[in-house]
Structures are given as C-alpha cells and as structure tokens.
Amino acid sequence: MARVALVIRHLPIAHLGNLEPVLLANDYEVHYVDVTSEELPAEAAEAPLVVVLGGDMGVYEKDAHPFIARELAFLERRLGSERATLGICLGAQMMAEALGETVRKGKTVEIGFREVRPTDAGLDSPLRHVAGVPMMQWHGDTFALPSGATRLASSAEYSNEAWSLGDRALAVQFHPELTGAMYEEWIVDGLPELERHGIDPDDLRAQAALHGAAMEQASIAMFGEWLALQP
C-alpha cells in the first residue's frame, strides 16, 4: 500500500526532480502542496514523510510572505513528533528556525557546484554518498546548528551544509533534487541574480556538464538510503 509523501513547495520551478522516482520506487504517493497559495491539509501532521523544498524567499521575510509563520508552526510540531522530514535549502532553513535558531543572510552567496565535506558523523550516514562529489548550491542564507542536531557536512563558505536529528529529520543546504533540465530552467529564471553577483551562466552550464551526472547519482543514493531508515 502506498504511503503519502507530502511535498511542501514554494516555487513552481522548485520540485522533487530526480528524487521523485526514488519515492515512487519505495511505494510513496507524492502529494504537492503550494504553501504560498494553499493551506496545509489537516492530515499533513500525520503524513509518513514530509519534504520541504526550496524557494527564492528568505525565512526572515515573514511580513512579505505570511505563509512562512504558518509553515514554521507546522514544522515545529512536525519535528517535535519525530516523524520523517527532509528539508532542502529553504526547507533546511525553515527547519532550523522551527527548532529555535534564527536564519540570516550569510557572508557570501553560493551558486554553482561546490564541494560538500561530510563530517565523521556524515560519513557514517547517507551523506557519505556526496563525499568527493561537487553538489549544486544556490543560496546565501545561514543559521546556527539547532540544539540536539548533528552536523553532517560543511563547505568552504558554510559550516552547516547538512544536519540531522536522529534518523527522522535530515536537512541539506545543497540541491540533491536537481536535474539537468531543472538547472537550465533555474539559470534562465535567475539571470538577473546571476548578473548582480557577476556569475557567468555559461560557466554554470560547464560545471553541470562536468559534475551533473555524478551529483544526481550521489543524490539518489543518499536519498534512497535515508528513506530506508524510515519506518
């Protein structure tokens, strides 16, 4: 019998990508909820799995995006219940703030493929699959490691690239869901931001040509192993 994976979405171009086939292969039924325009259904709290995707807003932009406060309240309850929850980029930041930390702008913006270095704990977790594989980043926000969490990976710019609460909650700043088609869509959509930061879109495309396939394989292996830990 299929289990429900409730996917919280903040942006049309940010979806499950190459992670969706992993869910389907593990007998999950995927239900998207666009929290920018929809309320979370009552059954969301009991969903076997919640995945919180990325977006182009900041957690600190609560006045401009009223849904953020509601989502944080939901995640606080969800994480307190120790049910399976995965946060990606904005999702990881939402989870950190729901656990009492404050999300803020970082010192630098990470856009492109970057090395993510697993900690010793990370090498003993599903994060081991990303060791030595550049992962795609597109963020500029940060937070302190939540109380009780285990740091699983860092990068040159950000110490909390991945962290967990036991086996049930996993948060990553990088984008394991990304496919080549999604990456091109993000580049085109993000051209004004890339120009502001002096980033050449063709350089991003060259990075994807070098690292994209390996990143997708590592991401699928990481996600599949984490799913296998869930009840």
N, C-alpha and C positions, 0 to 999 in steps of 0.2 A: 504494500500500500504506500502511495506517495506521501511524503512529508512535505509540509509547506516551508519554503524559504521566502520570507518576507523581505523584499529589497527596497530600501529607502533611497529614493532618487531625488536629486536636487537640480539636475540639468539634463536636458534631452540627450546631449551627446555623451554624457557620462552614464554608461550602463555596464552590465556584467561582462561583456566582451567574451574573452576565452574562458572565463570561469563558469559561464552558464552550462556548457556541455558537461563540465565536471559535476555540477549539481544534478543534471538530468541523469547522468550515468549512475549516480548514487541515489536514485529514486526520490529526488526532491521535485516538488512542483513549485515553479517560480511565480510569485505574485509581486509585481511592482506597485509601489505607492509613491506618487509625486507629492512630497510633503509641502511643496511650495504652493499647491493649489488643492490638495486633498487632505482630509483628516485621516490619521491612522485608524484602521478598523479596531473595534473592541477586541478582536481575537489576536491582535498583534502581540500583546503581552505574553500569550501562551504559544506563540509560533516556535517550532523546534529550532529554527535558525533565523536570525536577522542579519542582513548585510547592509551596512550604511556606506553609501557610495560618496564620491567626491562632488565638488561644486566650485563655482567661482566666487562665492561669498566667504566672508570670514565669520567665525563664531562670535566675534565681538561686534558684529553688525546687527545686533538684535533689534534696534529701532527700525532699521530699514527692512528687516525680514522677521516679522512676528512669529513665523513658524519655528524659529530657532529655539525660543524658550520652551515651546511645547515639545519639541524633539528632545531637548536636553532633559526635561522632566521624564519623558518616556524612557530615555536611556538610563537615567539614574535608577528607575525602578527595574528595568531590564537587567542591568549589571548586578543589582542587588539580589536578583533572583537566581543568579549564576546559570543563566541559560545561554546557549551558544550565540555569540555575537562577533561579527567581523566588521571592523571599520577600516576604510580605505581613504587616505588623505584627509579631506574634510571630515569623513567619518571617524578617523582616528582622533582628530582634534576634538570633535563633539564628545567622544567617549572620555577623553582626558578631562574635559571641563565638567562633564556629568559626574566625574569622580572627585571633583573639588579643585582641580587645577584651573589656571587662567590661560587661555590661548591668547597669544600676542604675535605681532609681526616679528619675524626673525631678522637677523643682521644681513642675510643675503637671500636671493631668490634662486631656487634650484629648478632649472628647466633643462631637460635632456637626460641622457643616460649617465648614471653615476654609480660608482662602486658603493655597495652597502656591505659593511663588515659585521657579520654576526659575532656576538659575544660568546663566551663559553657556554652560557645557557642557551643562546641561539643555535649553536652547533649541535646541541642536544635536543633540538626541537625541529618542527617543519621548516624553520628559517634556514636550516643547513643547506637547503637546495639553492639558495641565492648566493652562497659564498662563491666569490670569483666571477659572478655574472653581473655586469652593469644593469641596473634596473632604471626604468624610466621615472623621472621625477617631474612634478610641475606644482611647486608650492613655495610659499615664502613665510609660512606661519610656524610657530613653535609653542612649546609648553614644557613644564617640568614633568618628570616621571611621576605618575599618580602613586599615592601611598599604597603599598602592598603589591604593586606591579613589578614585573621582572623585565628589565631591558634585554631585548633580544638582538638588536642591531643598531649600529650607528653609521654615520657617514662623515666625511671631512667637515661638513658645514653644520650638521645637526646630530646631536647625541641620541635623540630618541626617534630613530627611524622605524623601529618596531618594538612592541612590548606586549606583554600578555598578563592576564590574571588567571593563573592556573591553566587548564586546558580549554576553558569555556570562552574566554574573551581574547581575541587577537586583534591588534591594531597596527597598521603599517602606513607610513607616510608616502611610500612609493606606490606605483600603479601596476599591480600584478594582473589586472584585468585587461590591460591594453593589447589590442591587436594592431596590425599594420594599417588597416582601414580606419580604425578609430584615431590612430596617431595622426594620420594625414588630415582628418576632419578637425582635430584639435589644433593642428598647426594653422590651418586656414582660418578657423574661428578666432585664434589667438594672435593673428598678425599684429594688431595694434599693441598688444602687450609685449610681444617679441621685439618690436621696434623700440619701445620705451626702454627695454633692457639691453639693446644693442646685440640681440641674438639673431644670427642668420638662419632663416628657416631651412635653407638647403643644407646647412651643417647638421641640423636636427635630423633631416632625412638621411644624411650619410651615416649618422650614428645608428639610426634604426636599421639601415642595411647591414651594418656590422654586427649589431647586438640583438636585434629584434627577435629573431627565431630562438636564440638561446634563452632570452628573457621569458618568452612565452612558455617554453618547456619547463624552465625552473619554476615559474609561477604556478603552472598546472600541477607540478609535483608537490610544491609547497601546500597548495590549497587542498589537494586530494588527501595528503597525509593528515592535515589538520581536521578535515571532515571525518576521517576515520576515527579520530579521538572522541567524536561527539556520540552521545547515546542514541 
